[in-house]
Amino acid sequence: MQFKKVINGDELPTGKPLASVGDIYLYTKDIDGIVPSGISKEDSASLIDRHIKSWIKKQLLIAEAQKQLTFDEVELERRVLDYRYALMMHEFEKYNIALNIDTNITEEEIESYYKENIENFELKQNIIRGYFIQLSKSVPKLARFRYLLRSKRPQDIEELKSYAFSYGTKVHLDDSIWVNFEDVINNTPLMDIPNKTDFLRRNNLYEIPDDNYIYFLKISQYKIQDETSPLEFVRDDIQKIILNKRKVKLAKKLEDDIYENAVENEDFKIYKQE
């Protein structure tokens, strides 16, 4: 079902009907703004075509609902108005928050929130710091790689990283950050380990092969599910929480300021009920 016959140029004539369902019509003025500037006529036609089909489906669904159900029109209108007002309030609050919010969050604020709410930061999964490297069985100098993986000398660590990035098919070499253990070992034979908590407690260096690859895991630190999460692992979450609290506070202040201003200016009346 195509509607290209109504698309004769870059713009559609205002007021021209595009489609109808029963006595409900969709006009060109109803789709103003849905086509971005700069796109081709073909893309424009396709976008308008999809919008028209979507509109038709919605109208057909509404018509069928009206056939099969009895609606309280007064209640329906009240809900529509409530939704409209809620949308307007949301956009107004969002606009004012964007203008006034301070997005700078200090390290002191993050640490303070973490300490005051530490009971909320219980780990839901095992996490580690360490290295993970997946290598093809055919790579050269595997013995040298195994030596480098065990070494703590800075020059050996640099050589290890160079080797891993050159030959590794899956590599995680940033042991300064905490990561979800299962994210690291996903799609590897390590996922088949039955008791991963016990595995972490017993192993800091481990390798396991399959038909094509060898998987190397070196763990420098680990934390077990249900233990308290390290601050570094939840830092981003805490920043989001603090920012959201600021947004809520600004929204409340906006509401209170508008109300107090209206009281001062006598912009509303409350009528006593007899």
C-alpha positions in Angstrom: 0.0 0.0 0.0 1.8 3.1 -1.2 0.9 6.8 -0.9 3.4 8.3 -3.3 0.6 9.7 -5.4 0.2 12.5 -2.8 4.0 13.3 -2.8 4.8 15.5 -5.7 7.7 17.5 -4.4 9.7 18.3 -1.4 6.6 19.6 0.4 3.0 18.4 0.5 0.2 20.9 0.0 -1.3 22.0 3.3 -4.8 20.6 4.0 -4.7 17.8 1.5 -6.1 14.5 2.9 -3.6 11.7 3.0 -5.7 8.9 4.4 -9.0 8.3 6.1 -10.6 5.6 8.4 -14.3 6.0 8.4 -15.0 9.7 8.9 -11.5 10.4 10.5 -9.0 12.1 8.1 -5.3 12.5 8.2 -4.2 15.8 6.5 -0.9 17.0 5.3 -0.9 19.6 8.1 -1.0 16.7 10.6 2.5 15.5 9.5 4.3 18.8 9.5 7.7 18.4 11.0 8.1 14.6 10.7 10.4 14.8 7.6 13.9 16.1 8.5 15.5 18.6 6.2 18.1 17.5 3.8 16.9 13.9 3.1 16.1 12.6 -0.4 12.6 12.6 -1.9 12.7 8.8 -1.8 13.5 8.7 1.9 10.9 11.5 2.5 8.3 9.4 0.7 9.2 6.3 2.7 9.0 8.1 6.0 5.6 9.7 5.2 4.4 6.3 4.0 5.3 4.6 7.3 3.7 7.4 9.3 0.5 7.1 7.3 0.3 3.3 7.8 1.0 3.7 11.5 -1.8 6.3 11.7 -4.2 3.9 9.9 -3.4 1.0 12.2 -4.0 3.2 15.3 -7.3 4.5 14.0 -8.5 0.9 13.1 -7.5 -0.2 16.6 -9.5 2.7 18.1 -12.5 1.9 16.0 -12.4 -1.7 16.9 -12.1 -0.8 20.6 -15.1 1.5 20.4 -17.1 -1.4 18.8 -16.3 -3.9 21.5 -16.1 -1.7 24.6 -18.2 1.0 26.3 -16.1 4.0 27.4 -17.0 6.6 30.0 -16.3 9.6 27.9 -16.1 12.0 30.8 -13.5 9.8 32.6 -11.6 9.3 29.3 -11.4 13.0 28.7 -10.2 13.6 32.3 -7.4 11.0 31.8 -6.4 12.7 28.5 -6.3 16.1 30.2 -4.3 14.6 33.1 -1.8 13.1 30.7 -1.6 16.4 28.7 -0.9 18.4 31.9 1.7 15.8 33.1 3.5 16.1 29.8 3.5 19.9 30.0 4.8 19.8 33.6 7.5 17.3 32.7 8.8 19.4 29.8 8.7 22.6 31.9 10.6 20.9 34.7 13.1 19.4 32.3 13.7 22.8 30.8 14.3 24.5 34.1 16.5 21.7 35.5 18.7 21.8 32.4 19.1 25.6 33.0 19.9 25.4 36.7 21.4 22.0 37.6 25.0 21.8 38.7 26.5 18.7 37.1 29.8 19.0 38.9 30.1 16.2 41.5 33.2 16.2 43.7 35.1 13.1 44.9 34.2 14.1 48.4 30.5 14.0 47.6 30.9 10.5 46.0 32.9 9.1 49.0 30.4 10.6 51.5 27.4 9.1 49.8 29.2 5.7 49.5 30.0 5.7 53.3 26.5 6.9 54.3 24.7 4.3 52.2 27.2 1.5 52.1 24.6 -1.1 53.0 23.0 -0.4 49.6 26.1 -1.4 47.7 26.1 -5.1 48.2 27.5 -6.9 45.1 25.0 -8.8 42.9 27.8 -10.6 41.1 31.4 -11.7 41.4 33.9 -9.1 40.2 37.6 -9.1 39.5 40.6 -7.1 38.6 43.0 -8.8 36.3 43.9 -10.0 32.8 42.1 -12.2 30.4 43.6 -13.2 27.1 42.2 -15.6 24.4 44.9 -16.9 22.0 44.8 -19.2 19.1 46.6 -22.5 19.7 48.8 -21.7 16.6 50.3 -18.4 17.9 54.1 -18.3 18.3 56.1 -18.2 21.5 53.5 -19.5 23.8 56.1 -20.4 26.4 57.4 -16.9 26.4 53.8 -15.6 26.8 53.3 -17.9 29.8 56.5 -16.5 31.4 55.4 -12.9 30.8 52.0 -13.6 32.4 53.7 -14.7 35.6 56.2 -11.9 35.7 55.8 -8.7 37.7 58.6 -6.8 36.1 57.3 -3.6 34.4 59.2 -4.4 31.1 57.7 -7.9 31.0 54.2 -6.5 31.6 54.7 -4.1 28.7 55.9 -7.0 26.5 52.9 -9.1 27.6 50.5 -6.4 26.6 52.2 -5.9 23.2 52.0 -9.7 22.6 48.3 -9.9 23.7 47.2 -7.0 21.5 49.1 -8.5 18.5 47.8 -12.1 18.8 44.8 -12.1 21.2 41.3 -12.6 19.8 39.7 -11.5 23.1 41.8 -9.3 25.4 41.2 -7.6 28.8 44.4 -6.0 30.2 43.2 -3.2 32.4 43.7 -4.5 35.9 43.0 -1.1 37.4 39.3 -1.4 37.0 36.7 -3.8 38.5 34.7 -5.8 36.1 31.9 -8.4 36.3 33.7 -11.8 36.2 31.0 -13.4 34.0 31.3 -10.6 31.5 35.0 -11.4 31.1 34.6 -15.1 30.7 31.4 -15.1 28.6 31.5 -17.5 25.6 34.5 -19.3 27.0 35.0 -22.7 28.7 35.4 -20.9 32.0 31.6 -20.3 31.9 31.2 -24.1 32.6 32.9 -23.9 36.0 30.2 -25.1 38.4 31.3 -23.0 41.5 32.7 -19.8 40.3 33.0 -18.4 43.8 35.2 -21.3 44.9 37.2 -21.0 41.7 38.0 -17.4 42.4 39.1 -18.2 46.0 41.4 -21.0 44.7 42.9 -19.6 41.6 44.9 -16.4 40.7 46.4 -17.8 37.5 44.5 -20.2 35.2 44.5 -21.5 31.7 42.1 -23.8 29.9 42.0 -24.9 26.2 39.3 -25.9 23.8 39.6 -27.2 20.2 40.9 -23.9 18.8 42.0 -21.6 21.6 43.7 -21.3 24.9 42.2 -19.0 27.5 44.4 -17.3 30.1 43.1 -15.7 33.3 45.2 -13.8 35.8 43.4 -12.4 38.8 45.0 -9.7 40.9 41.9 -9.0 43.1 38.4 -10.4 43.5 35.2 -9.7 45.4 32.5 -12.2 45.9 28.7 -11.8 45.4 27.0 -10.4 48.6 30.2 -8.6 49.7 30.3 -4.9 49.8 31.1 -3.4 46.5 34.3 -1.4 46.1 33.7 2.3 45.6 35.4 2.2 42.2 32.8 -0.3 40.9 29.8 1.8 41.9 31.3 5.2 41.2 29.2 5.9 38.1 26.0 4.7 39.8 26.6 7.0 42.7 27.2 10.0 40.4 23.9 9.2 38.7 22.1 8.9 42.1 23.5 12.3 43.3 22.6 14.0 40.0 19.1 12.5 40.1 18.6 13.8 43.7 19.6 17.3 42.5 17.0 17.1 39.8 14.3 16.1 42.3 15.4 18.9 44.6 15.3 21.4 41.7 11.9 20.2 40.6 10.5 20.6 44.2 12.1 24.0 44.5 10.5 25.1 41.2 7.1 23.9 42.3 7.4 25.6 45.7 8.7 28.9 44.2 5.9 29.1 41.7 3.3 28.4 44.5 4.8 31.0 46.9 4.9 33.6 44.1 1.3 32.8 43.2 0.3 33.2 46.9 2.0 36.6 47.1 0.4 37.8 43.9 -3.0 36.3 44.8 -3.1 34.3 41.5 -5.5 31.7 42.9 -8.4 31.3 45.3 -9.6 28.4 47.4 -13.3 28.4 48.1 -14.6 27.0 51.4 -17.1 24.2 51.1 -20.2 24.8 53.1 
